[in-house]
Amino acid sequence: MHSDEKAEAMVAGEAGGVLEESPIPPNSGVHLSGHGETQRPIEKLEERRDSSRSSDRTSEVVEAEVDEHVQDLEATSAVSTGGPVYSAFSKRNKRYIVFMTAWAGLFSPLSANIYFPALNTLAQELKVSNGLINLTLTSYMIFQGLSPTIFGDLADMAGRRPAYFIGFVIYIVANLGLALQNSYAALFLLRCLQSTGSSGTIALGNGVIADIATSAERGTYMGFALAGPMIGPAVGPILGGILSQFLGWRAIFWFLVIMSGVYLIPFLITFPETGRNVVGNGSVPPQGWNMSLLNYFETRKIEHSDALSRTVSRQEKRLAQADLASKRKLRWPNPLRTVHIILEKDVGLLLFYNSLVYTAFYDAAASLPSLFAEIYGFNDLQIGLSFIPFGVGCALASIICGRLMDWNYRRAAKNAGITIDRKRGDDMKDFPIEKARIQVALPLLYLGQACLLCYGWVLEKNAHLAAPLILQFIIGLCLTGAFNVMSILLIDLYPLSPATATAANNLVRCLMGAAGTAVIIQMIKGMGRGWCFTFITAVIFFTSPMLWVLTKMGPKWREARRVRVEKHKAEKAASHAEGSDVPRTSESAAAREKEADAPESIAKVLEHPKHQEDKS
């Protein structure tokens, strides 16, 4: 390529260079301003503008450079080292984002678990059996699996903020209906709607963390983000027991209405858009409904500034916004994208085994109200308090396992001779990520299985209350910890579509969990408490070799998927090159004459009808 053409292509690259696969060389000194990034000197812009006028093929070069780096959301490779920083958000901003993500993730498990202490009361008031009331748990879990397939695809397509907002509006409406309903049919249907609104938050949260954290630090950040969802099983039953016992079961749903409204206020004002297809690494200002109120005021303030030093920066950001917007195709969310992920060999194995672990844990939790009422004669408040060991174990699991994962990641990188780059991310092509994650999960799995086996038999023998409570804590710590580790491994396998990948995880685990909760009471009645939990333990123990297969074969399957994606991208680029081979001398001349300065030139090329036709 001619040197003048390279200069022009580099200018074009700045418009879209905030994405992970940026064409800007690491030593070019060219960055988008904002979030601590340095501005490009005006002199360099003028020099490049002058040199660009000597080329007849400027538009072809720019179009080729722009289209060459369009990302495939299903790509399997993480960011490559040596490019721009992975995230332009400051450490303080990251902490706030993680806090808000954890808070949002609290609502789905809170809504499920706050309901447990009121199950017996609802069955009596609505004059239905415990089996029918348990079906409201089953329906909740079914939609807990289906909902993220829509919200995950929406978030990966349009950004995180719109998906969050739509979900919370649905959630608030459902809780209002639940607080006012008087029939089992209304309870059943509105629980489905409640689950639809709240269940996307965990998938969206995982997507947000993948937006701002590299694989080397993802364990710790994800651990704190998952603290919210893990606190739900701890505080939910306690709050539900207190509200149901003293204010009636309707107070549960009024409480959820108030709490979700309180969350939406700071979210709408301060929570930034993190979707990498909307704001890149965070240095591109969001547009439209992706803006928070603070983003809006910051944009207005910049637009009213006449400082010459900001002129180029504003133009660059507009070009970057236009480039990212051109790669987003808004459409109806497609739940089938999650099916595409499930059909991958390594992902399919991981999701199936993860769903078995989740079902085992949820069976223990869902059966607790009826078992403790039968064995110990507990009321709603006492049943709620009995969930504390479960919840404390779950909350500790997210923090402890997050740090363990980051420690083991560093150890695996050292053994493999790989240098960790926390700012730009690591090339995962030759990194044994499956081994690094599963090594943390296995000890937790086997300890949790042993305690689950003992849990069934201490209930069978009507042992002292302390015995099942202690075992609940260990089950919550170990099984939930192993589940979280495997969920993060899934994001490592699909770093550019984290919300969609997490939605696939939710779909499989919740459908499996729904089947488990639908039959757990009948299993206990037919098999007895001890043999029922023995059977559940045997299932997850004898299927655990799947993880060994994943450790051995996973890197080969991941590499084969990477090669397949790269081949598809190469074919797409070749097809584009053939389509752009038609001479366009008159167009180039016209473009060259209109190049008053470089940013306007690039904007015209990006908006050129032929360019839009080639991209489509």
Secondary structure by P-SEA (a helix, b strand, c coil): ccaaaaaaaaaaaaaccccccccccccccccccccccccccaaaaaaaaaaaaaccaaaaaaaaaaaaacccccccccccccccccccccaaaaaaaaaaaaaaaaaaaaaaaccccaaaaaaaaacccaaaaaaaaaaaaaaaaaaaaaaaaaaaccccaaaaaaaaaaaaaaaaaaaccccaaaaaaaaaaaaaaccaaaaaaaaaaaacccccaaaaaaaaaaccccccccaaaaaaaaaaacccaaaaaaaaaaaaaaaaaaaaccccccccccccccccccccccccaaaaaaaaaaaacccccaaaaaaaaaaaaaaaaaaccccccccaaaaaaaacaaaaaaaaaaaaaaaaaaaaaaaaaaaaaaaccccaaaaaaaaaaaaaaaaaaaaaaaaaaaaaaaaaaaaaccccccccccccccccccccaaaaaaaaaaaaaaaaaaaaaaaaacccaaaaaaaaaaaaaaaaaaaaaaaaaaaaaccccaaaaaaaaaaaaaaaaaaaaacaaaaaaaccaaaaaaaaaaaaaaacaaaaaaaacaaaaaaaaaaaaaaaaaaaaaaaaaaaccccaaaaaaaaaaccccaaaaaaaaacaaaaaaac
